[in-house]
C-alpha cells in the first residue's frame, strides 16, 4: 500500500483532473504515477512544464465555463424580452477568454517548437 498526502489545493487539482478524464481520483493518481514511472528518461523540466500546461488548461476551462454561464444568462434575458444590460461586458469577457486561449496556444506551440 502506498499513501499520498496533498494540501487542499493539490487535492482539488487532483479531483478536477480526474473528473475531466472521467476517472476516480485514485485511478487517475495511479495512472499518472505509473505513466511517470514507466518513462524515467524524461527530465524534471519536462514534467514541470507539463504541470504548468495542465494547470493553465484547467484554469482556461474554468474561465470558459464561467463566461459560458454569463452568455447563457444574457441569452435567457434577451429571449424573455428583458434588458440585457450586461451583454457588452459578457461579450468583452468572451473576447478576453478567446485571446487568453490564443496566447496560451501560441506560447505552448513556441515552447514545443524550441524543445522539439
C-alpha positions, 0 to 999 in steps of 0.5 A: 500500500502506498499513501499520498498526502496533498494540501487542499489545493493539490487535492482539488487539482487532483479531483478536477483532473480526474473528473475531466478524464472521467476517472476516480481520483485514485485511478487517475493518481495511479495512472499518472504515477505509473505513466511517470514511472514507466518513462524515467528518461524524461527530465524534471523540466519536462514534467514541470512544464507539463504541470504548468500546461495542465494547470493553465488548461484547467484554469482556461476551462474554468474561465470558459465555463464561467463566461459560458454561464454569463452568455447563457444568462444574457441569452435567457434575458434577451429571449424573455424580452428583458434588458440585457444590460450586461451583454457588452461586458459578457461579450468583452469577457468572451473576447478576453477568454478567446485571446487568453486561449490564443496566447496560451496556444501560441506560447505552448506551440513556441515552447514545443517548437524550441524543445522539439 
